[in-house]
């Protein structure tokens, strides 16, 4: 069961002017399952994205990056679940291009104006014929209020759809930011998540969209981990239709730029945290906060060492306050000149370790009280400087093994 996560209420997901979404049952892996999504964008929309840093990236990632670089103006996204089209060589590239061509024919576009996305099992042939057969139904279903259904249509091992929405004032106009994501396992994105799509109707200078999507990813999807694996298909796309009627945002440092940035980051953060809350087999949502570092990068090293440790994660699952495992993880994080005699460790409000050793007033019963909670904050102060970093993760349970052992069945 997900940790304090509920399915989004469709009424809470504000439509974004210039964006329509449609879904269909393509039978890509299993029959009678919503597994094909099309996102259509009005002419004049801008699109930017960040993608997996896995060098064995999937065919749709390669094709999508090429289409973005072509600069023809993206007008549609086609997303399939059930098959990742990764590890498929030249044949996979041809099938990703065929997906774009099929959508382009039906929508009177150039193939380079379509971005393909796939998620699911790696190293299996993409059934592009089923995608082509399902596209007319997805296009017939296009509607502005299709966000909730689209969130369901991109799921794989997710137990719940994930969506978020905000409205803010930019240049005296109401601007909407709405997004969806999927992901529950194979999560340590290194830039984004498995798949996420965020749209806004704000008018934005074309030069700002890529920095904005990069910053949003760094503050949200780059701060989550479930199992430390980086997917072959990770993609985070930001779309701006410019239909809110505001004067174009020319700087992210202006008042309007900050308002838009904060809304995009808030939506991305909610989606990223939802992925962790729905982590495969997760029973606890854990915030790892590192303070007192010399740089944010070394703080992230320590945070991810804790968040990735199977020993730490299984201790959280068992509600076992074996908290020396956390100190050990900090020690091997890769901070070469770390002074262990300065480290403080807190578990929520409980001061566990002071100056590198057990706090004299720490009682294991206090640690166990916190460990039994469904939401826990681990806080470590390195006492080296003023930098900090936060990462979100979950515990590691028996169910994680079962889900991944049975994934292809």
VOKEVEX-638919 format. One line per field, with one value per residue (C-alpha): residue in three letters; x, y, z. Coordinates in steps of 0.05 Angstrom, whole numbers, plus 32768, in hexadecimal, padded with zeros to 4 digits. Example, Ala and Ser with C-alpha at 12.3 -4.5 7.8 and 13.67 -1.06 7.14 Angstrom:
<atoms>
residu	c(ALA | SER)
u	c(80F6 | 8111)
v	c(7FA6 | 7FEB)
w	c(809C | 808F)
</atoms>
This chain:
<atoms>
residu	c(UNK | UNK | UNK | UNK | UNK | UNK | UNK | UNK | UNK | UNK | UNK | UNK | UNK | UNK | UNK | UNK | UNK | UNK | UNK | UNK | UNK | UNK | UNK | UNK | UNK | UNK | UNK | UNK | UNK | UNK | UNK | UNK | UNK | UNK | UNK | UNK | UNK | UNK | UNK | UNK | UNK | UNK | UNK | UNK | UNK | UNK | UNK | UNK | UNK | UNK | UNK | UNK | UNK | UNK | UNK | UNK | UNK | UNK | UNK | UNK | UNK | UNK | UNK | UNK | UNK | UNK | UNK | UNK | UNK | UNK | UNK | UNK | UNK | UNK | UNK | UNK | UNK | UNK | UNK | UNK | UNK | UNK | UNK | UNK | UNK | UNK | UNK | UNK | UNK | UNK | UNK | UNK | UNK | UNK | UNK | UNK | UNK | UNK | UNK | UNK | UNK | UNK | UNK | UNK | UNK | UNK | UNK | UNK | UNK | UNK | UNK | UNK | UNK | UNK | UNK | UNK | UNK | UNK | UNK | UNK | UNK | UNK | UNK | UNK | UNK | UNK | UNK | UNK | UNK | UNK | UNK | UNK | UNK | UNK | UNK | UNK | UNK | UNK | UNK | UNK | UNK | UNK | UNK | UNK | UNK | UNK | UNK | UNK | UNK | UNK | UNK | UNK | UNK | UNK | UNK | UNK | UNK | UNK | UNK | UNK | UNK | UNK | UNK | UNK | UNK | UNK | UNK | UNK | UNK | UNK | UNK | UNK | UNK | UNK | UNK | UNK | UNK | UNK | UNK | UNK | UNK | UNK | UNK | UNK | UNK | UNK | UNK | UNK | UNK | UNK | UNK | UNK | UNK | UNK | UNK | UNK | UNK | UNK | UNK | UNK | UNK | UNK | UNK | UNK | UNK | UNK | UNK | UNK | UNK | UNK | UNK | UNK | UNK | UNK | UNK | UNK | UNK | UNK | UNK | UNK | UNK | UNK | UNK | UNK | UNK | UNK | UNK | UNK | UNK | UNK | UNK | UNK | UNK | UNK | UNK | UNK | UNK | UNK | UNK | UNK | UNK | UNK | UNK | UNK | UNK | UNK | UNK | UNK | UNK | UNK | UNK | UNK | UNK | UNK | UNK | UNK | UNK | UNK | UNK | UNK | UNK | UNK | UNK | UNK | UNK | UNK | UNK | UNK | UNK | UNK | UNK | UNK | UNK | UNK | UNK | UNK | UNK | UNK | UNK | UNK | UNK | UNK | UNK | UNK | UNK | UNK | UNK | UNK | UNK | UNK | UNK | UNK | UNK | UNK | UNK | UNK | UNK | UNK | UNK | UNK | UNK | UNK | UNK | UNK | UNK | UNK | UNK | UNK | UNK | UNK | UNK | UNK | UNK | UNK | UNK | UNK | UNK | UNK | UNK | UNK | UNK | UNK | UNK | UNK | UNK | UNK | UNK | UNK | UNK | UNK | UNK | UNK | UNK | UNK | UNK | UNK | UNK | UNK | UNK | UNK | UNK | UNK | UNK | UNK | UNK | UNK | UNK | UNK | UNK | UNK | UNK | UNK | UNK | UNK | UNK | UNK | UNK | UNK | UNK | UNK | UNK | UNK | UNK | UNK | UNK | UNK | UNK | UNK | UNK | UNK | UNK | UNK | UNK | UNK | UNK | UNK | UNK | UNK | UNK | UNK | UNK | UNK | UNK | UNK | UNK | UNK | UNK | UNK | UNK | UNK | UNK | UNK | UNK | UNK | UNK | UNK | UNK | UNK | UNK | UNK | UNK | UNK | UNK | UNK | UNK | UNK | UNK | UNK | UNK)
u	c(8000 | 8019 | 8030 | 7FFD | 7FED | 7FA9 | 7F93 | 7F8B | 7F46 | 7F39 | 7F15 | 7F56 | 7F7D | 7F76 | 7F74 | 7FAD | 7F97 | 7FB5 | 7FBE | 7F91 | 7F9B | 7F7E | 7F86 | 7F78 | 7F7F | 7FB4 | 7FC0 | 800A | 801A | 7FD8 | 7F91 | 7F5C | 7F8F | 7F97 | 7FDD | 7FE0 | 7FDE | 7FE1 | 7FEE | 7FDD | 7FF8 | 7FDD | 800A | 803B | 8048 | 808E | 80AB | 80EB | 8102 | 8137 | 8146 | 8168 | 81B3 | 81B5 | 81E4 | 81B8 | 817E | 813F | 812E | 80F6 | 8126 | 8157 | 8121 | 8100 | 8141 | 814D | 8107 | 810F | 8152 | 8132 | 810A | 80CC | 809C | 8083 | 8038 | 802C | 8047 | 8037 | 8042 | 803B | 8042 | 8051 | 808F | 80CC | 80E8 | 812D | 8166 | 8146 | 817D | 816F | 812C | 8115 | 8129 | 8101 | 80C5 | 80C8 | 80CC | 8092 | 8069 | 8077 | 8067 | 8025 | 800E | 8026 | 7FFD | 7FBE | 7FCB | 7FE4 | 8028 | 8071 | 808E | 80C2 | 8088 | 8078 | 809D | 8099 | 809D | 809C | 809F | 809C | 80C5 | 810B | 8127 | 80E5 | 80CD | 809D | 805A | 8055 | 801B | 7FF1 | 8004 | 7FF1 | 7FAF | 7FA0 | 7FB2 | 7F6E | 7F4A | 7F7B | 7F74 | 7F28 | 7F2C | 7F55 | 7F39 | 7F52 | 7F3C | 7F5F | 7F97 | 7F7D | 7F71 | 7FB5 | 7FD6 | 7FB6 | 7FC9 | 8014 | 8017 | 803F | 804C | 802E | 7FF4 | 7FD6 | 7FD8 | 8000 | 7FEC | 7FF2 | 7FDA | 7FE6 | 7FCC | 7FF3 | 7FF1 | 8024 | 8020 | 7FDA | 7FC0 | 7FAF | 7FE2 | 7FD7 | 800C | 7FF4 | 801B | 801B | 8051 | 805B | 808F | 8094 | 80D4 | 8117 | 811A | 8159 | 814E | 818D | 8163 | 8119 | 80EC | 80D6 | 80A2 | 8086 | 8061 | 8052 | 802E | 8020 | 7FF9 | 802B | 804D | 8098 | 80D4 | 80EE | 8133 | 8117 | 80F2 | 812F | 814F | 810C | 8101 | 8149 | 8142 | 80FF | 811D | 8159 | 812C | 80FA | 8105 | 8150 | 8144 | 811F | 8135 | 8111 | 8144 | 8180 | 8175 | 8174 | 8141 | 8150 | 8112 | 8110 | 80F0 | 80D6 | 80B4 | 809D | 806B | 8056 | 801C | 801F | 7FD3 | 7FCB | 7FCF | 8009 | 8042 | 8079 | 80A5 | 80EB | 8111 | 810A | 8126 | 80EC | 80AF | 8086 | 80BF | 80C5 | 807A | 807A | 80BA | 809D | 805D | 8082 | 80B2 | 8077 | 8053 | 8092 | 80A2 | 805D | 8062 | 80A8 | 8093 | 8056 | 8085 | 80AA | 8069 | 8054 | 8097 | 8092 | 8082 | 808D | 8070 | 8095 | 80A6 | 80EA | 8108 | 8154 | 816F | 81B9 | 81CF | 8212 | 8236 | 826B | 8245 | 8200 | 8221 | 8242 | 8200 | 81DF | 8215 | 8205 | 81BA | 81BB | 81EA | 81B5 | 817B | 819A | 81B3 | 818D | 81A0 | 8182 | 8144 | 8136 | 813F | 810A | 80DC | 80E5 | 80DF | 8122 | 814A | 818C | 81A2 | 81ED | 81DE | 81CF | 8212 | 8235 | 8214 | 822A | 8270 | 8275 | 8251 | 8292 | 82A2 | 82EC | 82FD | 82BE | 82C9 | 829D | 82A7 | 827B | 823F | 81FA | 81C0 | 8177 | 813A | 8100 | 8104 | 8133 | 817C | 819D | 81E7 | 8210 | 8258 | 825C | 8245 | 8205 | 81E2 | 81E5 | 819A | 8185 | 8156 | 8148 | 80FF | 80FE | 811E | 80ED | 80B3 | 80C8 | 80D9 | 8092 | 8076 | 8062 | 8088 | 80CE | 8103 | 814D | 8178 | 81C4 | 81EF | 8236 | 824D | 827B | 8258 | 8214 | 81FD | 81C3 | 819D | 815E | 814C | 810B | 810A | 80E3 | 80F0 | 8100 | 80CE | 80C1 | 808E | 80C3 | 80E5 | 80A3 | 808C | 80CE | 80D4 | 808E | 8092 | 808F | 805A)
v	c(8000 | 8046 | 8071 | 80A7 | 80AF | 80B3 | 80B2 | 80F9 | 8118 | 8129 | 8169 | 8181 | 817C | 81BE | 81B9 | 81DD | 8207 | 81EA | 81A3 | 8167 | 8120 | 80DE | 8096 | 8052 | 8008 | 7FF2 | 7FAC | 7FBA | 7F87 | 7F75 | 7F79 | 7FA8 | 7FD7 | 8021 | 8022 | 8057 | 80A2 | 80DC | 8124 | 8156 | 819E | 81DA | 81FC | 822C | 8202 | 81F9 | 81B8 | 81A9 | 816A | 8146 | 80FC | 80C1 | 80C3 | 8077 | 806C | 8031 | 8060 | 8048 | 8053 | 8085 | 80AF | 80B2 | 80C3 | 80F5 | 811A | 811E | 8139 | 816E | 8182 | 8188 | 81C4 | 81B7 | 81C7 | 818C | 8181 | 813C | 8109 | 80BF | 8094 | 8049 | 801C | 7FD2 | 7FD5 | 8001 | 7FFA | 7FFA | 7FCC | 7FC2 | 7FDE | 7FFB | 7FD7 | 7FFC | 803F | 802F | 801C | 805C | 8084 | 805C | 806F | 80B8 | 80B0 | 808E | 80C5 | 80FB | 80DE | 80DE | 8124 | 8145 | 8152 | 8144 | 8107 | 8135 | 8159 | 811A | 8101 | 80B6 | 809A | 8052 | 802F | 7FE7 | 7FA9 | 7FB2 | 7F8D | 7F78 | 7F8D | 7FC7 | 7FB2 | 7FF1 | 7FD3 | 7FD4 | 801B | 8030 | 800B | 802D | 8074 | 8085 | 8075 | 809E | 80D9 | 80D4 | 80D7 | 8118 | 8149 | 8181 | 815F | 811D | 8124 | 80F1 | 80BC | 80C9 | 80C0 | 807C | 806C | 8074 | 8046 | 8005 | 7FE9 | 8028 | 8018 | 805E | 8094 | 80D2 | 8119 | 815F | 81A5 | 81ED | 8232 | 8272 | 82BA | 82CE | 8313 | 831D | 82DE | 829A | 8268 | 821D | 81E7 | 819F | 815E | 8113 | 80DF | 8095 | 806C | 803D | 8016 | 801A | 8061 | 8089 | 80B7 | 80E1 | 8117 | 8107 | 80CC | 8092 | 80BD | 8101 | 8136 | 817C | 81B2 | 81FC | 822F | 8266 | 828E | 8283 | 829B | 825F | 8266 | 8259 | 8217 | 81E9 | 820A | 8206 | 81BC | 81AE | 81D4 | 81B4 | 816F | 817E | 8194 | 815B | 811D | 8120 | 811A | 80D8 | 8090 | 804F | 801A | 8040 | 8026 | 8059 | 8048 | 8045 | 806F | 80A9 | 80E6 | 8127 | 8156 | 819D | 81BC | 8205 | 821A | 8265 | 826B | 828A | 82D0 | 82E7 | 8310 | 82DD | 82CD | 82E5 | 82D4 | 829F | 82D2 | 8303 | 8301 | 82DF | 82B0 | 829B | 8290 | 8263 | 823F | 8232 | 8215 | 81E7 | 81D0 | 81C4 | 8198 | 8172 | 8168 | 814E | 811D | 8107 | 80FA | 80D4 | 80A5 | 8096 | 808F | 805B | 8039 | 7FEE | 7FCE | 800F | 8016 | 8055 | 8099 | 80B1 | 80F7 | 80F8 | 813D | 814C | 818F | 81AF | 8199 | 81C0 | 81B7 | 81A0 | 8168 | 8149 | 814F | 8128 | 80F3 | 80E7 | 80EA | 80B7 | 8089 | 8086 | 8082 | 804A | 801E | 7FDC | 7FD5 | 8018 | 800D | 7FC8 | 7FE2 | 8016 | 7FE0 | 7FB8 | 7FF6 | 7FE1 | 801D | 7FFF | 8046 | 8039 | 8024 | 806D | 8084 | 804E | 8065 | 80AD | 8092 | 806F | 80A6 | 80BE | 80FC | 80EE | 8121 | 8116 | 811F | 80EB | 810D | 8147 | 8121 | 8128 | 80F9 | 8106 | 80DA | 810B | 812D | 80F8 | 810B | 80C7 | 80D7 | 8114 | 8121 | 80DF | 80B4 | 809E | 80D8 | 80CB | 80D8 | 80AE | 8074 | 803D | 8041 | 8088 | 8071 | 8039 | 8068 | 8090 | 8053 | 803A | 8078 | 8077 | 80B8 | 80C3 | 80F8 | 80E6 | 8124 | 8123 | 8160 | 815A | 819B | 81AC | 81E8 | 8206 | 81DB | 81AA | 8179 | 814F | 810C | 80E5 | 8099 | 805E | 801E | 7FDB | 7FA4 | 7F5B | 7F73 | 7F98 | 7F56 | 7F34 | 7F6B | 7F6B | 7F20 | 7F1B | 7F59 | 7F37 | 7F04)
w	c(8000 | 7FF1 | 802B | 8039 | 7FEF | 7FCF | 7F87 | 7F6C | 7F6A | 7F20 | 7F37 | 7F56 | 7F15 | 7EF0 | 7EA5 | 7E81 | 7E46 | 7E07 | 7E21 | 7E15 | 7E2B | 7E12 | 7E26 | 7E07 | 7E14 | 7DE3 | 7DFE | 7DFD | 7E32 | 7E52 | 7E37 | 7E53 | 7E72 | 7E66 | 7E4A | 7E14 | 7E20 | 7DEF | 7E05 | 7DCF | 7DD2 | 7DAD | 7D79 | 7D99 | 7DD6 | 7DF0 | 7E0A | 7E31 | 7E54 | 7E7B | 7E71 | 7E91 | 7E99 | 7E92 | 7E56 | 7E42 | 7E36 | 7E13 | 7DCA | 7DD8 | 7E02 | 7DC8 | 7D95 | 7DC4 | 7DD0 | 7D85 | 7D78 | 7DAD | 7D8F | 7D4A | 7D61 | 7D37 | 7D70 | 7D98 | 7D91 | 7DAE | 7DE0 | 7DD8 | 7E16 | 7E1C | 7E59 | 7E5D | 7E30 | 7E3A | 7DF4 | 7E15 | 7E04 | 7DC0 | 7D92 | 7D4E | 7D4A | 7D88 | 7D69 | 7D2A | 7D54 | 7D7D | 7D3C | 7D20 | 7D5D | 7D4F | 7D05 | 7D14 | 7D44 | 7D13 | 7CDA | 7D05 | 7D21 | 7CE0 | 7CFF | 7CED | 7D11 | 7D31 | 7D54 | 7D7C | 7DBA | 7DCA | 7E10 | 7E28 | 7E6C | 7E81 | 7E74 | 7E57 | 7E1B | 7DFC | 7DB6 | 7DB7 | 7D98 | 7D6E | 7D47 | 7D86 | 7D94 | 7D4E | 7D55 | 7D98 | 7D83 | 7D62 | 7DA3 | 7DCC | 7D9D | 7D9F | 7DEA | 7DEC | 7E1F | 7E4B | 7E8B | 7E7C | 7EAF | 7EE1 | 7EAC | 7E8D | 7ED1 | 7ED4 | 7E8D | 7E98 | 7ED6 | 7ED9 | 7F1F | 7F3E | 7F6C | 7F64 | 7F2E | 7F3E | 7F2C | 7F48 | 7F36 | 7F4B | 7F37 | 7F43 | 7F2E | 7EF9 | 7EDA | 7EF6 | 7ED4 | 7EF1 | 7EDA | 7EE0 | 7EEA | 7EE7 | 7EE2 | 7EE6 | 7EF3 | 7EF9 | 7F1E | 7F58 | 7F4D | 7F28 | 7F44 | 7F4D | 7F13 | 7F12 | 7EF1 | 7EF2 | 7EFD | 7ED2 | 7EAE | 7EC0 | 7E99 | 7EB3 | 7E8B | 7E97 | 7E6F | 7E83 | 7E4E | 7E57 | 7E31 | 7E08 | 7E27 | 7E6D | 7E64 | 7E63 | 7EA1 | 7EC4 | 7EB6 | 7ECB | 7F0C | 7F1C | 7F10 | 7F3C | 7F76 | 7F71 | 7F46 | 7F51 | 7F9C | 7F9E | 7FA0 | 7FAB | 7F9A | 7F7D | 7F36 | 7EFD | 7EC8 | 7E7E | 7E6F | 7EA1 | 7E83 | 7EA0 | 7E6E | 7E7A | 7E4A | 7E46 | 7E19 | 7E25 | 7E27 | 7E6D | 7E50 | 7E7C | 7E61 | 7E52 | 7E8D | 7E7A | 7EB9 | 7EEF | 7F20 | 7F16 | 7F42 | 7F0B | 7EFC | 7F45 | 7F4A | 7F0D | 7F23 | 7F68 | 7F4B | 7F1B | 7F52 | 7F81 | 7F4F | 7F3E | 7F88 | 7F97 | 7F5D | 7F71 | 7FB9 | 7FA0 | 7F7C | 7FBC | 7FE4 | 7FB0 | 7FAF | 7FA1 | 7FE4 | 800B | 8050 | 8066 | 8047 | 805E | 8058 | 805C | 806B | 806E | 808C | 809A | 805B | 8036 | 7FF4 | 7FE0 | 7FB8 | 7FF4 | 801A | 7FE2 | 7FE5 | 802E | 8023 | 7FEB | 8011 | 8048 | 8018 | 7FEE | 8027 | 8028 | 8071 | 8083 | 8059 | 8076 | 80BC | 80AE | 8094 | 80D4 | 8100 | 811D | 8139 | 8122 | 8113 | 8110 | 80C9 | 80B9 | 80D4 | 80AD | 806D | 8079 | 8085 | 8041 | 801A | 7FFB | 8024 | 802C | 8063 | 808C | 80D7 | 80F9 | 813C | 8125 | 810B | 812A | 8119 | 8126 | 811A | 8117 | 815C | 817A | 8180 | 8173 | 816B | 8180 | 816D | 8149 | 8183 | 81A4 | 81C7 | 8212 | 8219 | 81DD | 81EE | 81BC | 81CD | 81B2 | 8172 | 816A | 8176 | 8139 | 810F | 8116 | 80F4 | 80AB | 809E | 80BA | 80B4 | 80BA | 80C6 | 80C7 | 80D5 | 80BB | 80DC | 80A1 | 8083 | 8072 | 8037 | 803A | 8010 | 8016 | 7FF6 | 7FFB | 7FFE | 801A | 803F | 801F | 802D | 801B | 7FE8 | 7FC0 | 7FB2 | 7FA1 | 7F72 | 7F4B | 7F4A | 7F2B | 7F00 | 7EBC | 7ECF)
</atoms>
